[in-house]
Amino acid sequence: MTDTDLLIIGGGITGQTAALMAAEAGARVTIVDAARNAGSHANAGSLHVQMQSRFLRLNPHLADNLESSLPLYLSAVTAWEALDTRLGGVELTREGGLMLAENAAQLDFLHQKAERETRKGLDVEILDRDALHALAPWLSPQIVGAELCRNEGKLNPLIANRKMRAALDVLGVRMVHDRITRIEDGTTPTAHGTRAYTAGAILIAAAWGAEALSAPLGLSLTTPPEPLHMNITEAGDYQIHHLVQHAERPITLKQFRSGQVVIGGGWDAQLAADVTRAPRIQSSSLLGNVALAAQIAPGIGGLRVLRTWAGYNTPVDGKATIGPVHPQSRVFLALPGDAGYTLGPIVGQSAAAMALGAEPPIDPAPYSPVRWRA
Ligand SMILES: Cc1cc2nc3c(=O)[nH]c(=O)nc-3n(C[C@H](O)[C@H](O)[C@H](O)COP(=O)(O)OP(=O)(O)OC[C@H]3O[C@@H](n4cnc5c(N)ncnc54)[C@H](O)[C@@H]3O)c2cc1C
């Protein structure tokens, strides 16, 4: 008799949605997590679908990975809508996302991007200045156009994370605080931390921790943590309905129903010396990030920043990794790649289904860990 049917390493959104699905299917599920530093507890609640300019700028060599993943992003939003219903509402709205341009070169970049995204089934359109300002009158006049992606949206992760945890408690999912240092594959796979955990299957949903756990299993994936900065303001009038990004500058901007504005978009934080501890904020990121937000949406300039924080993003190679470490293995990977809060549920559910021998909700073949085999 094993300790549990499914042992999930990592208690972020990916591990938690995997646990929810498995427990609802009747499995005994245990989540082991080393520390409360998950990106899932630090993120901004953007439901991304269009290709993020920041990722393309920083990783031009991975653009094909991101582009080929666009159908997964569409499935991810559908998965979040189902989760919104399942959890009794997480303030999910889908009023679309705007990627802003301030000059002709940026608009040209958006035109080319939109063409590629349309071919992948996204509902996108380039808006000229008049159409954009009619839709978003709070924008600065310096913004000359935008790409509108109607598939995008936002949710409130503070609500989603709290409700998810409550749902897992009701289902009897065990939460264990431990750091797994080694996994033994086999018919009864075993994870080793301060004690040994035997399981019917093991799911690695450990984001930045996946590299060290999967290397001894023959995979050469790299998962460096990317410490990022976030801010939230006091409440203002609710006027920003879209998820807002920029074609060239590091910004994401959105407003919760409370009227609070959540500002982020890839400003640096500092890596902790020990990865089990939370990353630290940088004052230069705080100032730069909120100043840029106020340039784009001058009306929020008077709002006070209530809180600023940092968390670990794990973009991997811009493409999800879903499936067993090798075809016969009982150890599975569930790594969203970039935009992990958006992709976490569909990735977690798909990997959990495979671990339980059920049909995953998407075709996992394009996301197989086979590309990481040494
Ligand atoms: C500031 C910020 C804002 C973001 N905003 C957005 C956004 O708006 N939209 C979006 O889609 N994405 C966003 N992201 C990205 C997103 O938050 C993450 O990619 C996503 O949460 C990843 O979820 P996960 O469950 O896969 O991993 P995580 O949430 O990172 O969880 C991994 C967990 O694994 C645990 N772990 C690691 N190694 C071990 C080990 N050896 N043993 C035990 N436990 C281990 C860690 O303690 C951690 O809790 C943001 C990220 C940051 C940092």
The ligand as an ORCA input file, in Angstrom:
! r2SCAN-3c Opt
* xyz 0 1
  C       5.167     38.820     -9.987
  C       4.597     37.809    -10.919
  C       3.442     38.105    -11.634
  C       2.906     37.150    -12.497
  N       1.738     37.438    -13.154
  C       1.181     36.500    -13.950
  C      -0.070     36.757    -14.570
  O      -0.670     37.804    -14.372
  N      -0.588     35.799    -15.383
  C       0.058     34.613    -15.614
  O      -0.440     33.806    -16.382
  N       1.229     34.325    -14.994
  C       1.799     35.239    -14.173
  N       2.978     34.972    -13.544
  C       3.574     33.648    -13.706
  C       2.881     32.666    -12.781
  O       2.608     33.204    -11.531
  C       3.688     31.400    -12.578
  O       4.288     30.992    -13.763
  C       2.751     30.305    -12.118
  O       2.175     30.695    -10.903
  C       3.456     28.992    -12.018
  O       2.629     28.102    -11.301
  P       3.195     26.710    -10.858
  O       2.175     26.097     -9.982
  O       3.622     25.942    -12.062
  O       4.519     27.052    -10.047
  P       4.680     27.913     -8.718
  O       3.446     28.665     -8.411
  O       5.947     28.682     -8.854
  O       4.839     26.790     -7.600
  C       5.948     25.922     -7.577
  C       6.043     25.396     -6.164
  O       6.958     24.310     -6.149
  C       7.599     24.319     -4.903
  N       8.847     23.565     -5.014
  C       9.884     23.789     -5.856
  N      10.834     22.854     -5.685
  C      10.389     22.020     -4.712
  C      10.935     20.862     -4.091
  N      12.124     20.370     -4.446
  N      10.212     20.248     -3.112
  C       8.994     20.730     -2.737
  N       8.440     21.841     -3.301
  C       9.125     22.465     -4.282
  C       7.817     25.792     -4.595
  O       7.975     26.013     -3.198
  C       6.544     26.410     -5.145
  O       5.584     26.581     -4.128
  C       3.541     35.899    -12.667
  C       4.700     35.612    -11.947
  C       5.215     36.545    -11.069
  C       6.438     36.212    -10.297
*
